[in-house]
Amino acid sequence: MVLGNKADGMTEEEYDAAIDKATGAMSKFTSTYTKRSETTLCTDKAVAAAVIKGLAKHKVELGKPLCPCRFYENKEEEAKKGYWNCPCVPMREDKICQCCLFLTPDHPFAGEDQEISKEEVLELASKIKKD
């Protein structure tokens, strides 16, 4: 298994536990931030689940919830800069989330839900991997 800097030296069990904990934290963060920013999740909550799993992975591996929907030449450097750490600057300043995690009511894929539990994330993410 190739791990990022923060995850180096972790056993597979420690890594899995860290991912599980970070998934819970990112799920809670998402549910709180949607309300605070007056946004909603995508109509397809599997989109939110995939993004949250990516954020959790980056939180464990990089120490920061770097946007998982972008390509970076150097993820560690980008995480340090903070611009693309969730919520990224475009989201904080203009309510633009390219990941479709936080959607304004006028967005064509905006759903009604503002909450997603860790259990929902894990269930939806497991279905994505099987398909």
GIVEN-V245353 format. One record per residue. N is the residue number from 0. PSI is psi as a letter, one per 20 degrees, with the letter a starting at -180 (NA if undefined). Layout:
BEGIN
N;PSI / N;PSI
END
This chain:
BEGIN
0;p / 1;o / 2;q / 3;r / 4;g / 5;h / 6;i / 7;p / 8;i / 9;q / 10;r / 11;h / 12;g / 13;g / 14;g / 15;g / 16;h / 17;g / 18;g / 19;g / 20;g / 21;h / 22;g / 23;g / 24;g / 25;h / 26;g / 27;g / 28;g / 29;g / 30;h / 31;g / 32;h / 33;g / 34;g / 35;h / 36;j / 37;l / 38;r / 39;r / 40;r / 41;q / 42;h / 43;o / 44;i / 45;h / 46;g / 47;g / 48;g / 49;g / 50;g / 51;g / 52;g / 53;g / 54;g / 55;g / 56;g / 57;h / 58;g / 59;g / 60;h / 61;i / 62;i / 63;q / 64;m / 65;p / 66;p / 67;i / 68;j / 69;q / 70;p / 71;p / 72;h / 73;n / 74;h / 75;g / 76;g / 77;h / 78;h / 79;h / 80;h / 81;i / 82;g / 83;j / 84;p / 85;p / 86;p / 87;r / 88;g / 89;h / 90;g / 91;h / 92;h / 93;j / 94;l / 95;o / 96;o / 97;i / 98;i / 99;k / 100;g / 101;o / 102;p / 103;q / 104;h / 105;i / 106;p / 107;h / 108;j / 109;p / 110;a / 111;h / 112;q / 113;j / 114;q / 115;p / 116;r / 117;h / 118;g / 119;g / 120;g / 121;g / 122;g / 123;g / 124;h / 125;h / 126;h / 127;g / 128;h / 129;h / 130;NA
END
